[in-house]
Amino acid sequence: MAFQPQNEDPLLTPAEVAAMFRVNPKTVTRWSRKGQLTAVRTLGGHRRFRASEVARCVEAMAMESHS
């Protein structure tokens, strides 16, 4: 029996998130340290971000800019 992850939400690298927000990857890391984005740590200690949470943040920012 193969291991099935319970949460099928894809994980994104800081660079992928940065491209979505059009910011530097270091900014994404800073947001994570401040608690503005939730990061999941890999076994190697790298940050990964849930695609669904990032999408919600992108939508929220888009809504703010249209207000």
N, CA, C, O and CB atoms as a CASP TS submission, in Angstrom:
PFRMAT TS
TARGET T0000
AUTHOR 0000-0000-0000
METHOD Language model
MODEL 1
PARENT N/A
ATOM      1  N   MET     1       0.837  -1.178   0.000  1.00  0.00           N
ATOM      2  CA  MET     1       0.000   0.000   0.000  1.00  0.00           C
ATOM      3  C   MET     1       0.890   1.252   0.000  1.00  0.00           C
ATOM      4  O   MET     1       1.749   1.411   0.868  1.00  0.00           O
ATOM      5  CB  MET     1      -0.957  -0.008   1.222  1.00  0.00           C
ATOM      6  N   ALA     2       0.678   2.121  -0.967  1.00  0.00           N
ATOM      7  CA  ALA     2       1.475   3.345  -1.096  1.00  0.00           C
ATOM      8  C   ALA     2       0.955   4.416  -0.144  1.00  0.00           C
ATOM      9  O   ALA     2      -0.232   4.465   0.178  1.00  0.00           O
ATOM     10  CB  ALA     2       1.450   3.865  -2.552  1.00  0.00           C
ATOM     11  N   PHE     3       1.867   5.264   0.294  1.00  0.00           N
ATOM     12  CA  PHE     3       1.490   6.370   1.174  1.00  0.00           C
ATOM     13  C   PHE     3       0.692   7.400   0.393  1.00  0.00           C
ATOM     14  O   PHE     3       1.130   7.856  -0.663  1.00  0.00           O
ATOM     15  CB  PHE     3       2.740   7.022   1.807  1.00  0.00           C
ATOM     16  N   GLN     4      -0.469   7.767   0.902  1.00  0.00           N
ATOM     17  CA  GLN     4      -1.320   8.778   0.276  1.00  0.00           C
ATOM     18  C   GLN     4      -1.342  10.005   1.178  1.00  0.00           C
ATOM     19  O   GLN     4      -1.838   9.929   2.302  1.00  0.00           O
ATOM     20  CB  GLN     4      -2.770   8.234   0.027  1.00  0.00           C
ATOM     21  N   PRO     5      -0.815  11.137   0.708  1.00  0.00           N
ATOM     22  CA  PRO     5      -0.901  12.328   1.548  1.00  0.00           C
ATOM     23  C   PRO     5      -2.357  12.703   1.778  1.00  0.00           C
ATOM     24  O   PRO     5      -3.179  12.622   0.866  1.00  0.00           O
ATOM     25  CB  PRO     5      -0.140  13.503   0.909  1.00  0.00           C
ATOM     26  N   GLN     6      -2.673  13.115   3.009  1.00  0.00           N
ATOM     27  CA  GLN     6      -4.051  13.455   3.318  1.00  0.00           C
ATOM     28  C   GLN     6      -4.461  14.753   2.650  1.00  0.00           C
ATOM     29  O   GLN     6      -5.620  14.913   2.266  1.00  0.00           O
ATOM     30  CB  GLN     6      -4.245  13.556   4.814  1.00  0.00           C
ATOM     31  N   ASN     7      -3.551  15.658   2.511  1.00  0.00           N
ATOM     32  CA  ASN     7      -3.870  16.941   1.901  1.00  0.00           C
ATOM     33  C   ASN     7      -3.227  16.981   0.519  1.00  0.00           C
ATOM     34  O   ASN     7      -2.001  16.998   0.409  1.00  0.00           O
ATOM     35  CB  ASN     7      -3.382  18.133   2.789  1.00  0.00           C
ATOM     36  N   GLU     8      -4.026  16.998  -0.517  1.00  0.00           N
ATOM     37  CA  GLU     8      -3.527  16.962  -1.888  1.00  0.00           C
ATOM     38  C   GLU     8      -3.140  18.349  -2.395  1.00  0.00           C
ATOM     39  O   GLU     8      -2.840  18.505  -3.578  1.00  0.00           O
ATOM     40  CB  GLU     8      -4.572  16.354  -2.805  1.00  0.00           C
ATOM     41  N   ASP     9      -3.142  19.357  -1.525  1.00  0.00           N
ATOM     42  CA  ASP     9      -2.823  20.727  -1.890  1.00  0.00           C
ATOM     43  C   ASP     9      -1.349  20.811  -2.306  1.00  0.00           C
ATOM     44  O   ASP     9      -0.471  20.484  -1.508  1.00  0.00           O
ATOM     45  CB  ASP     9      -3.123  21.696  -0.710  1.00  0.00           C
ATOM     46  N   PRO    10      -1.064  21.239  -3.533  1.00  0.00           N
ATOM     47  CA  PRO    10       0.334  21.328  -3.965  1.00  0.00           C
ATOM     48  C   PRO    10       1.118  22.319  -3.119  1.00  0.00           C
ATOM     49  O   PRO    10       0.570  23.300  -2.616  1.00  0.00           O
ATOM     50  CB  PRO    10       0.411  21.728  -5.435  1.00  0.00           C
ATOM     51  N   LEU    11       2.403  22.048  -2.973  1.00  0.00           N
ATOM     52  CA  LEU    11       3.286  22.947  -2.241  1.00  0.00           C
ATOM     53  C   LEU    11       4.129  23.738  -3.233  1.00  0.00           C
ATOM     54  O   LEU    11       4.624  23.193  -4.219  1.00  0.00           O
ATOM     55  CB  LEU    11       4.190  22.159  -1.254  1.00  0.00           C
ATOM     56  N   LEU    12       4.283  25.018  -2.961  1.00  0.00           N
ATOM     57  CA  LEU    12       5.030  25.918  -3.832  1.00  0.00           C
ATOM     58  C   LEU    12       6.317  26.366  -3.154  1.00  0.00           C
ATOM     59  O   LEU    12       6.375  26.510  -1.933  1.00  0.00           O
ATOM     60  CB  LEU    12       4.176  27.136  -4.212  1.00  0.00           C
ATOM     61  N   THR    13       7.336  26.581  -3.959  1.00  0.00           N
ATOM     62  CA  THR    13       8.602  27.098  -3.435  1.00  0.00           C
ATOM     63  C   THR    13       8.484  28.607  -3.235  1.00  0.00           C
ATOM     64  O   THR    13       7.590  29.238  -3.798  1.00  0.00           O
ATOM     65  CB  THR    13       9.784  26.760  -4.394  1.00  0.00           C
ATOM     66  N   PRO    14       9.379  29.186  -2.439  1.00  0.00           N
ATOM     67  CA  PRO    14       9.368  30.651  -2.296  1.00  0.00           C
ATOM     68  C   PRO    14       9.489  31.373  -3.642  1.00  0.00           C
ATOM     69  O   PRO    14       8.877  32.424  -3.834  1.00  0.00           O
ATOM     70  CB  PRO    14      10.505  31.091  -1.379  1.00  0.00           C
ATOM     71  N   ALA    15      10.262  30.827  -4.563  1.00  0.00           N
ATOM     72  CA  ALA    15      10.416  31.458  -5.884  1.00  0.00           C
ATOM     73  C   ALA    15       9.104  31.447  -6.661  1.00  0.00           C
ATOM     74  O   ALA    15       8.776  32.424  -7.335  1.00  0.00           O
ATOM     75  CB  ALA    15      11.507  30.741  -6.695  1.00  0.00           C
ATOM     76  N   GLU    16       8.352  30.352  -6.572  1.00  0.00           N
ATOM     77  CA  GLU    16       7.062  30.276  -7.264  1.00  0.00           C
ATOM     78  C   GLU    16       6.057  31.266  -6.671  1.00  0.00           C
ATOM     79  O   GLU    16       5.307  31.919  -7.398  1.00  0.00           O
ATOM     80  CB  GLU    16       6.500  28.847  -7.189  1.00  0.00           C
ATOM     81  N   VAL    17       6.055  31.365  -5.342  1.00  0.00           N
ATOM     82  CA  VAL    17       5.154  32.319  -4.675  1.00  0.00           C
ATOM     83  C   VAL    17       5.560  33.740  -5.047  1.00  0.00           C
ATOM     84  O   VAL    17       4.707  34.580  -5.334  1.00  0.00           O
ATOM     85  CB  VAL    17       5.182  32.130  -3.123  1.00  0.00           C
ATOM     86  N   ALA    18       6.858  34.006  -5.041  1.00  0.00           N
ATOM     87  CA  ALA    18       7.360  35.343  -5.378  1.00  0.00           C
ATOM     88  C   ALA    18       6.933  35.746  -6.786  1.00  0.00           C
ATOM     89  O   ALA    18       6.583  36.903  -7.019  1.00  0.00           O
ATOM     90  CB  ALA    18       8.894  35.388  -5.259  1.00  0.00           C
ATOM     91  N   ALA    19       6.957  34.817  -7.712  1.00  0.00           N
ATOM     92  CA  ALA    19       6.546  35.112  -9.089  1.00  0.00           C
ATOM     93  C   ALA    19       5.064  35.488  -9.137  1.00  0.00           C
ATOM     94  O   ALA    19       4.670  36.355  -9.916  1.00  0.00           O
ATOM     95  CB  ALA    19       6.820  33.899 -10.010  1.00  0.00           C
ATOM     96  N   MET    20       4.246  34.845  -8.313  1.00  0.00           N
ATOM     97  CA  MET    20       2.813  35.139  -8.291  1.00  0.00           C
ATOM     98  C   MET    20       2.537  36.546  -7.760  1.00  0.00           C
ATOM     99  O   MET    20       1.623  37.228  -8.225  1.00  0.00           O
ATOM    100  CB  MET    20       2.075  34.105  -7.438  1.00  0.00           C
ATOM    101  N   PHE    21       3.338  36.970  -6.780  1.00  0.00           N
ATOM    102  CA  PHE    21       3.156  38.289  -6.174  1.00  0.00           C
ATOM    103  C   PHE    21       4.032  39.365  -6.820  1.00  0.00           C
ATOM    104  O   PHE    21       3.921  40.550  -6.505  1.00  0.00           O
ATOM    105  CB  PHE    21       3.454  38.215  -4.694  1.00  0.00           C
ATOM    106  N   ARG    22       4.901  38.927  -7.725  1.00  0.00           N
ATOM    107  CA  ARG    22       5.863  39.825  -8.373  1.00  0.00           C
ATOM    108  C   ARG    22       6.759  40.532  -7.349  1.00  0.00           C
ATOM    109  O   ARG    22       6.946  41.748  -7.382  1.00  0.00           O
ATOM    110  CB  ARG    22       5.123  40.865  -9.222  1.00  0.00           C
ATOM    111  N   VAL    23       7.305  39.712  -6.435  1.00  0.00           N
ATOM    112  CA  VAL    23       8.241  40.205  -5.435  1.00  0.00           C
ATOM    113  C   VAL    23       9.466  39.297  -5.421  1.00  0.00           C
ATOM    114  O   VAL    23       9.496  38.272  -6.102  1.00  0.00           O
ATOM    115  CB  VAL    23       7.577  40.268  -4.027  1.00  0.00           C
ATOM    116  N   ASN    24      10.458  39.676  -4.655  1.00  0.00           N
ATOM    117  CA  ASN    24      11.668  38.875  -4.502  1.00  0.00           C
ATOM    118  C   ASN    24      11.375  37.682  -3.585  1.00  0.00           C
ATOM    119  O   ASN    24      10.593  37.822  -2.645  1.00  0.00           O
ATOM    120  CB  ASN    24      12.834  39.739  -3.934  1.00  0.00           C
ATOM    121  N   PRO    25      11.977  36.518  -3.829  1.00  0.00           N
ATOM    122  CA  PRO    25      11.767  35.364  -2.943  1.00  0.00           C
ATOM    123  C   PRO    25      12.111  35.654  -1.479  1.00  0.00           C
ATOM    124  O   PRO    25      11.507  35.072  -0.578  1.00  0.00           O
ATOM    125  CB  PRO    25      12.596  34.196  -3.426  1.00  0.00           C
ATOM    126  N   LYS    26      13.066  36.539  -1.234  1.00  0.00           N
ATOM    127  CA  LYS    26      13.408  36.907   0.152  1.00  0.00           C
ATOM    128  C   LYS    26      12.221  37.585   0.841  1.00  0.00           C
ATOM    129  O   LYS    26      12.045  37.447   2.052  1.00  0.00           O
ATOM    130  CB  LYS    26      14.644  37.846   0.176  1.00  0.00           C
ATOM    131  N   THR    27      11.415  38.307   0.082  1.00  0.00           N
ATOM    132  CA  THR    27      10.222  38.949   0.637  1.00  0.00           C
ATOM    133  C   THR    27       9.236  37.888   1.105  1.00  0.00           C
ATOM    134  O   THR    27       8.618  38.035   2.160  1.00  0.00           O
ATOM    135  CB  THR    27       9.559  39.882  -0.409  1.00  0.00           C
ATOM    136  N   VAL    28       9.086  36.832   0.337  1.00  0.00           N
ATOM    137  CA  VAL    28       8.185  35.731   0.711  1.00  0.00           C
ATOM    138  C   VAL    28       8.678  35.091   2.006  1.00  0.00           C
ATOM    139  O   VAL    28       7.872  34.780   2.883  1.00  0.00           O
ATOM    140  CB  VAL    28       8.098  34.665  -0.429  1.00  0.00           C
ATOM    141  N   THR    29       9.971  34.894   2.137  1.00  0.00           N
ATOM    142  CA  THR    29      10.551  34.336   3.357  1.00  0.00           C
ATOM    143  C   THR    29      10.281  35.267   4.539  1.00  0.00           C
ATOM    144  O   THR    29       9.963  34.808   5.636  1.00  0.00           O
ATOM    145  CB  THR    29      12.073  34.107   3.185  1.00  0.00           C
ATOM    146  N   ARG    30      10.407  36.548   4.317  1.00  0.00           N
ATOM    147  CA  ARG    30      10.140  37.542   5.369  1.00  0.00           C
ATOM    148  C   ARG    30       8.669  37.466   5.811  1.00  0.00           C
ATOM    149  O   ARG    30       8.376  37.494   7.006  1.00  0.00           O
ATOM    150  CB  ARG    30      10.480  38.979   4.865  1.00  0.00           C
ATOM    151  N   TRP    31       7.757  37.372   4.846  1.00  0.00           N
ATOM    152  CA  TRP    31       6.328  37.239   5.162  1.00  0.00           C
ATOM    153  C   TRP    31       6.090  36.000   6.021  1.00  0.00           C
ATOM    154  O   TRP    31       5.292  36.024   6.958  1.00  0.00           O
ATOM    155  CB  TRP    31       5.483  37.164   3.865  1.00  0.00           C
ATOM    156  N   SER    32       6.785  34.929   5.691  1.00  0.00           N
ATOM    157  CA  SER    32       6.637  33.686   6.447  1.00  0.00           C
ATOM    158  C   SER    32       7.125  33.864   7.882  1.00  0.00           C
ATOM    159  O   SER    32       6.465  33.418   8.820  1.00  0.00           O
ATOM    160  CB  SER    32       7.408  32.543   5.763  1.00  0.00           C
ATOM    161  N   ARG    33       8.263  34.507   8.057  1.00  0.00           N
ATOM    162  CA  ARG    33       8.791  34.744   9.404  1.00  0.00           C
ATOM    163  C   ARG    33       7.849  35.608  10.236  1.00  0.00           C
ATOM    164  O   ARG    33       7.732  35.415  11.446  1.00  0.00           O
ATOM    165  CB  ARG    33      10.163  35.406   9.323  1.00  0.00           C
ATOM    166  N   LYS    34       7.176  36.565   9.588  1.00  0.00           N
ATOM    167  CA  LYS    34       6.238  37.451  10.280  1.00  0.00           C
ATOM    168  C   LYS    34       4.886  36.785  10.544  1.00  0.00           C
ATOM    169  O   LYS    34       4.063  37.320  11.286  1.00  0.00           O
ATOM    170  CB  LYS    34       6.032  38.715   9.468  1.00  0.00           C
ATOM    171  N   GLY    35       4.658  35.618   9.935  1.00  0.00           N
ATOM    172  CA  GLY    35       3.385  34.927  10.119  1.00  0.00           C
ATOM    173  C   GLY    35       2.310  35.343   9.128  1.00  0.00           C
ATOM    174  O   GLY    35       1.144  34.982   9.292  1.00  0.00           O
ATOM    175  N   GLN    36       2.688  36.102   8.097  1.00  0.00           N
ATOM    176  CA  GLN    36       1.712  36.535   7.106  1.00  0.00           C
ATOM    177  C   GLN    36       1.372  35.428   6.124  1.00  0.00           C
ATOM    178  O   GLN    36       0.287  35.426   5.543  1.00  0.00           O
ATOM    179  CB  GLN    36       2.229  37.741   6.359  1.00  0.00           C
ATOM    180  N   LEU    37       2.279  34.494   5.935  1.00  0.00           N
ATOM    181  CA  LEU    37       2.055  33.293   5.115  1.00  0.00           C
ATOM    182  C   LEU    37       2.530  32.104   5.938  1.00  0.00           C
ATOM    183  O   LEU    37       3.567  32.170   6.596  1.00  0.00           O
ATOM    184  CB  LEU    37       2.814  33.373   3.718  1.00  0.00           C
ATOM    185  N   THR    38       1.772  31.027   5.897  1.00  0.00           N
ATOM    186  CA  THR    38       2.146  29.824   6.634  1.00  0.00           C
ATOM    187  C   THR    38       3.050  28.961   5.773  1.00  0.00           C
ATOM    188  O   THR    38       2.710  28.629   4.637  1.00  0.00           O
ATOM    189  CB  THR    38       0.896  29.032   7.074  1.00  0.00           C
ATOM    190  N   ALA    39       4.203  28.600   6.319  1.00  0.00           N
ATOM    191  CA  ALA    39       5.143  27.749   5.596  1.00  0.00           C
ATOM    192  C   ALA    39       5.161  26.353   6.200  1.00  0.00           C
ATOM    193  O   ALA    39       5.012  26.171   7.408  1.00  0.00           O
ATOM    194  CB  ALA    39       6.556  28.359   5.615  1.00  0.00           C
ATOM    195  N   VAL    40       5.347  25.386   5.331  1.00  0.00           N
ATOM    196  CA  VAL    40       5.568  24.001   5.737  1.00  0.00           C
ATOM    197  C   VAL    40       7.059  23.765   5.516  1.00  0.00           C
ATOM    198  O   VAL    40       7.606  24.163   4.487  1.00  0.00           O
ATOM    199  CB  VAL    40       4.653  22.961   4.913  1.00  0.00           C
ATOM    200  N   ARG    41       7.710  23.127   6.468  1.00  0.00           N
ATOM    201  CA  ARG    41       9.140  22.857   6.314  1.00  0.00           C
ATOM    202  C   ARG    41       9.362  21.458   5.754  1.00  0.00           C
ATOM    203  O   ARG    41       8.724  20.496   6.181  1.00  0.00           O
ATOM    204  CB  ARG    41       9.870  23.014   7.660  1.00  0.00           C
ATOM    205  N   THR    42      10.280  21.359   4.787  1.00  0.00           N
ATOM    206  CA  THR    42      10.647  20.054   4.243  1.00  0.00           C
ATOM    207  C   THR    42      11.622  19.385   5.205  1.00  0.00           C
ATOM    208  O   THR    42      12.062  20.005   6.172  1.00  0.00           O
ATOM    209  CB  THR    42      11.271  20.190   2.815  1.00  0.00           C
ATOM    210  N   LEU    43      11.954  18.150   4.952  1.00  0.00           N
ATOM    211  CA  LEU    43      12.931  17.449   5.788  1.00  0.00           C
ATOM    212  C   LEU    43      14.278  18.166   5.766  1.00  0.00           C
ATOM    213  O   LEU    43      15.031  18.108   6.739  1.00  0.00           O
ATOM    214  CB  LEU    43      13.097  15.994   5.317  1.00  0.00           C
ATOM    215  N   GLY    44      14.579  18.835   4.669  1.00  0.00           N
ATOM    216  CA  GLY    44      15.838  19.575   4.547  1.00  0.00           C
ATOM    217  C   GLY    44      15.768  20.978   5.131  1.00  0.00           C
ATOM    218  O   GLY    44      16.755  21.712   5.099  1.00  0.00           O
ATOM    219  N   GLY    45      14.604  21.361   5.666  1.00  0.00           N
ATOM    220  CA  GLY    45      14.459  22.664   6.298  1.00  0.00           C
ATOM    221  C   GLY    45      14.019  23.783   5.373  1.00  0.00           C
ATOM    222  O   GLY    45      13.995  24.948   5.772  1.00  0.00           O
ATOM    223  N   HIS    46      13.672  23.440   4.139  1.00  0.00           N
ATOM    224  CA  HIS    46      13.243  24.458   3.184  1.00  0.00           C
ATOM    225  C   HIS    46      11.768  24.790   3.381  1.00  0.00           C
ATOM    226  O   HIS    46      10.975  23.939   3.784  1.00  0.00           O
ATOM    227  CB  HIS    46      13.496  23.987   1.742  1.00  0.00           C
ATOM    228  N   ARG    47      11.417  26.029   3.094  1.00  0.00           N
ATOM    229  CA  ARG    47      10.015  26.447   3.224  1.00  0.00           C
ATOM    230  C   ARG    47       9.238  26.095   1.956  1.00  0.00           C
ATOM    231  O   ARG    47       9.734  26.243   0.840  1.00  0.00           O
ATOM    232  CB  ARG    47       9.922  27.969   3.505  1.00  0.00           C
ATOM    233  N   ARG    48       8.024  25.631   2.157  1.00  0.00           N
ATOM    234  CA  ARG    48       7.084  25.405   1.068  1.00  0.00           C
ATOM    235  C   ARG    48       5.750  25.997   1.503  1.00  0.00           C
ATOM    236  O   ARG    48       5.425  26.017   2.691  1.00  0.00           O
ATOM    237  CB  ARG    48       6.953  23.871   0.714  1.00  0.00           C
ATOM    238  N   PHE    49       4.989  26.473   0.540  1.00  0.00           N
ATOM    239  CA  PHE    49       3.738  27.159   0.826  1.00  0.00           C
ATOM    240  C   PHE    49       2.589  26.451   0.131  1.00  0.00           C
ATOM    241  O   PHE    49       2.710  26.043  -1.024  1.00  0.00           O
ATOM    242  CB  PHE    49       3.808  28.630   0.389  1.00  0.00           C
ATOM    243  N   ARG    50       1.473  26.306   0.837  1.00  0.00           N
ATOM    244  CA  ARG    50       0.297  25.634   0.269  1.00  0.00           C
ATOM    245  C   ARG    50      -0.317  26.518  -0.814  1.00  0.00           C
ATOM    246  O   ARG    50      -0.577  27.701  -0.599  1.00  0.00           O
ATOM    247  CB  ARG    50      -0.756  25.314   1.377  1.00  0.00           C
ATOM    248  N   ALA    51      -0.540  25.918  -1.975  1.00  0.00           N
ATOM    249  CA  ALA    51      -1.062  26.655  -3.128  1.00  0.00           C
ATOM    250  C   ALA    51      -2.407  27.307  -2.821  1.00  0.00           C
ATOM    251  O   ALA    51      -2.669  28.424  -3.268  1.00  0.00           O
ATOM    252  CB  ALA    51      -1.201  25.725  -4.328  1.00  0.00           C
ATOM    253  N   SER    52      -3.259  26.621  -2.062  1.00  0.00           N
ATOM    254  CA  SER    52      -4.588  27.180  -1.768  1.00  0.00           C
ATOM    255  C   SER    52      -4.481  28.444  -0.913  1.00  0.00           C
ATOM    256  O   SER    52      -5.226  29.399  -1.134  1.00  0.00           O
ATOM    257  CB  SER    52      -5.462  26.135  -1.050  1.00  0.00           C
ATOM    258  N   GLU    53      -3.572  28.461   0.052  1.00  0.00           N
ATOM    259  CA  GLU    53      -3.395  29.644   0.901  1.00  0.00           C
ATOM    260  C   GLU    53      -2.828  30.802   0.085  1.00  0.00           C
ATOM    261  O   GLU    53      -3.259  31.945   0.239  1.00  0.00           O
ATOM    262  CB  GLU    53      -2.465  29.324   2.097  1.00  0.00           C
ATOM    263  N   VAL    54      -1.872  30.508  -0.774  1.00  0.00           N
ATOM    264  CA  VAL    54      -1.273  31.545  -1.619  1.00  0.00           C
ATOM    265  C   VAL    54      -2.339  32.132  -2.545  1.00  0.00           C
ATOM    266  O   VAL    54      -2.397  33.347  -2.734  1.00  0.00           O
ATOM    267  CB  VAL    54      -0.086  30.968  -2.448  1.00  0.00           C
ATOM    268  N   ALA    55      -3.181  31.271  -3.122  1.00  0.00           N
ATOM    269  CA  ALA    55      -4.240  31.744  -4.018  1.00  0.00           C
ATOM    270  C   ALA    55      -5.205  32.668  -3.283  1.00  0.00           C
ATOM    271  O   ALA    55      -5.638  33.682  -3.830  1.00  0.00           O
ATOM    272  CB  ALA    55      -5.004  30.556  -4.621  1.00  0.00           C
ATOM    273  N   ARG    56      -5.544  32.315  -2.033  1.00  0.00           N
ATOM    274  CA  ARG    56      -6.427  33.182  -1.233  1.00  0.00           C
ATOM    275  C   ARG    56      -5.773  34.541  -0.991  1.00  0.00           C
ATOM    276  O   ARG    56      -6.446  35.570  -1.058  1.00  0.00           O
ATOM    277  CB  ARG    56      -6.771  32.510   0.120  1.00  0.00           C
ATOM    278  N   CYS    57      -4.481  34.557  -0.712  1.00  0.00           N
ATOM    279  CA  CYS    57      -3.762  35.820  -0.482  1.00  0.00           C
ATOM    280  C   CYS    57      -3.713  36.668  -1.747  1.00  0.00           C
ATOM    281  O   CYS    57      -3.867  37.888  -1.684  1.00  0.00           O
ATOM    282  CB  CYS    57      -2.334  35.542   0.013  1.00  0.00           C
ATOM    283  N   VAL    58      -3.500  36.031  -2.888  1.00  0.00           N
ATOM    284  CA  VAL    58      -3.476  36.756  -4.165  1.00  0.00           C
ATOM    285  C   VAL    58      -4.845  37.381  -4.411  1.00  0.00           C
ATOM    286  O   VAL    58      -4.937  38.542  -4.810  1.00  0.00           O
ATOM    287  CB  VAL    58      -3.084  35.808  -5.345  1.00  0.00           C
ATOM    288  N   GLU    59      -5.912  36.612  -4.173  1.00  0.00           N
ATOM    289  CA  GLU    59      -7.278  37.132  -4.350  1.00  0.00           C
ATOM    290  C   GLU    59      -7.545  38.295  -3.418  1.00  0.00           C
ATOM    291  O   GLU    59      -8.122  39.301  -3.831  1.00  0.00           O
ATOM    292  CB  GLU    59      -8.312  36.028  -4.108  1.00  0.00           C
ATOM    293  N   ALA    60      -7.130  38.172  -2.161  1.00  0.00           N
ATOM    294  CA  ALA    60      -7.358  39.242  -1.187  1.00  0.00           C
ATOM    295  C   ALA    60      -6.636  40.519  -1.591  1.00  0.00           C
ATOM    296  O   ALA    60      -7.173  41.617  -1.446  1.00  0.00           O
ATOM    297  CB  ALA    60      -6.900  38.804   0.205  1.00  0.00           C
ATOM    298  N   MET    61      -5.427  40.372  -2.096  1.00  0.00           N
ATOM    299  CA  MET    61      -4.668  41.542  -2.537  1.00  0.00           C
ATOM    300  C   MET    61      -5.324  42.179  -3.756  1.00  0.00           C
ATOM    301  O   MET    61      -5.340  43.403  -3.886  1.00  0.00           O
ATOM    302  CB  MET    61      -3.214  41.154  -2.857  1.00  0.00           C
ATOM    303  N   ALA    62      -5.863  41.358  -4.645  1.00  0.00           N
ATOM    304  CA  ALA    62      -6.543  41.875  -5.839  1.00  0.00           C
ATOM    305  C   ALA    62      -7.795  42.634  -5.436  1.00  0.00           C
ATOM    306  O   ALA    62      -8.103  43.677  -6.012  1.00  0.00           O
ATOM    307  CB  ALA    62      -6.901  40.728  -6.811  1.00  0.00           C
ATOM    308  N   MET    63      -8.525  42.113  -4.442  1.00  0.00           N
ATOM    309  CA  MET    63      -9.737  42.783  -3.965  1.00  0.00           C
ATOM    310  C   MET    63      -9.391  44.137  -3.332  1.00  0.00           C
ATOM    311  O   MET    63     -10.104  45.121  -3.522  1.00  0.00           O
ATOM    312  CB  MET    63     -10.484  41.888  -2.945  1.00  0.00           C
ATOM    313  N   GLU    64      -8.277  44.171  -2.571  1.00  0.00           N
ATOM    314  CA  GLU    64      -7.844  45.415  -1.933  1.00  0.00           C
ATOM    315  C   GLU    64      -7.482  46.470  -2.961  1.00  0.00           C
ATOM    316  O   GLU    64      -7.790  47.649  -2.785  1.00  0.00           O
ATOM    317  CB  GLU    64      -6.655  45.157  -1.018  1.00  0.00           C
ATOM    318  N   SER    65      -6.831  46.048  -4.033  1.00  0.00           N
ATOM    319  CA  SER    65      -6.389  47.012  -5.040  1.00  0.00           C
ATOM    320  C   SER    65      -7.559  47.577  -5.851  1.00  0.00           C
ATOM    321  O   SER    65      -7.454  48.662  -6.424  1.00  0.00           O
ATOM    322  CB  SER    65      -5.380  46.359  -5.976  1.00  0.00           C
ATOM    323  N   HIS    66      -8.673  46.840  -5.898  1.00  0.00           N
ATOM    324  CA  HIS    66      -9.847  47.319  -6.629  1.00  0.00           C
ATOM    325  C   HIS    66     -10.765  48.193  -5.762  1.00  0.00           C
ATOM    326  O   HIS    66     -11.722  48.781  -6.266  1.00  0.00           O
ATOM    327  CB  HIS    66     -10.632  46.134  -7.172  1.00  0.00           C
ATOM    328  N   SER    67     -10.475  48.275  -4.482  1.00  0.00           N
ATOM    329  CA  SER    67     -11.317  49.077  -3.563  1.00  0.00           C
ATOM    330  C   SER    67     -10.995  50.549  -3.640  1.00  0.00           C
ATOM    331  O   SER    67     -11.608  51.352  -2.937  1.00  0.00           O
ATOM    332  CB  SER    67     -11.145  48.602  -2.127  1.00  0.00           C
TER
END
